[in-house]
Amino acid sequence: MLKLAGLQPIKSNTLRDQAVTLIKQMIVDGVFEPDQRLTEANLSDALGISRGPLREAIRDLVDARLLISLPYKGIFVRSVSRKDLEEIYTLRRTLEVSAFKQCWEKRTSQSRADLYRLHKRLLQEISSGEEPDTAIAFEFELHNWCYQLSENALLIQCWERLKPSLQYYFLLHQRAHNRAGPFEDAHERYVELACGKDLDAMILHLEEHLQQGLIQTIQWLPGAAGSDQENIGERHHAIK
């Protein structure tokens, strides 16, 4: 008989997880800039961890498309290209349309009230004029509503994996325009339709909403963007 008495619960917050969280936050917050070169030695010293868990964390961040690893050159914060934006917005549109189709019949008066509450909190944060990263986090909570309501675990997992890249792109976009998050009226129609009765109208608006976001973000890009290797160019900054 298998004896389990001596086993202790595993702590999920490992050194690797902590390193992923900290580095991701520094990228999203703009502390590490696009194309900036990161060195294992400096990261290891700054975080106070060994190279083993740090390398695992770096692999996770490469998979999350926040870092890029170039042979014989090193690790860099991923820059933003038009191709990156088009791919991620196409995937996001597919995911969110699917989420709405699956959550539509599961909506209740309480879930509708939750969405209105999320929208109100987003508007309050935008009007406060604070840092855009907080408003962007609230915007993601608003969009997260349909995924959670869908109760589709795989769909939610895909959305969670996509969020860091989207959050990074959104933050760069908002800071380039010196804005504290999206425009105040950007989600009024979205929320109205999400709580309404016409699924087709909701999906049509969603596709238009995301397409407009893609166009605006592409317009922000500084000139024609090429491949990751081309974008890195001459800006190789070591962490000090």
Secondary structure, DSSP 8 states (H G I E B T S, - for coil): ----TT-----S--HHHHHHHHHHHHHHTTSS-TT-EE-HHHHHHHHT--HHHHHHHHHHHHHTTSEEEETTTEEEE----HHHHHHHHHHHHHHHHHHHHHHGGG--HHHHHHHHHHHHHHHHHHHHT--HHHHHHHHHHHHHHHHHHHT-HHHHHHHHHHHHHHHHHHHHHHHHTT-SSS-TTTTHHHHHHHTSS-HHHHHHHHHHHHHHHHHHHHHHSSS----HHHHHTT------
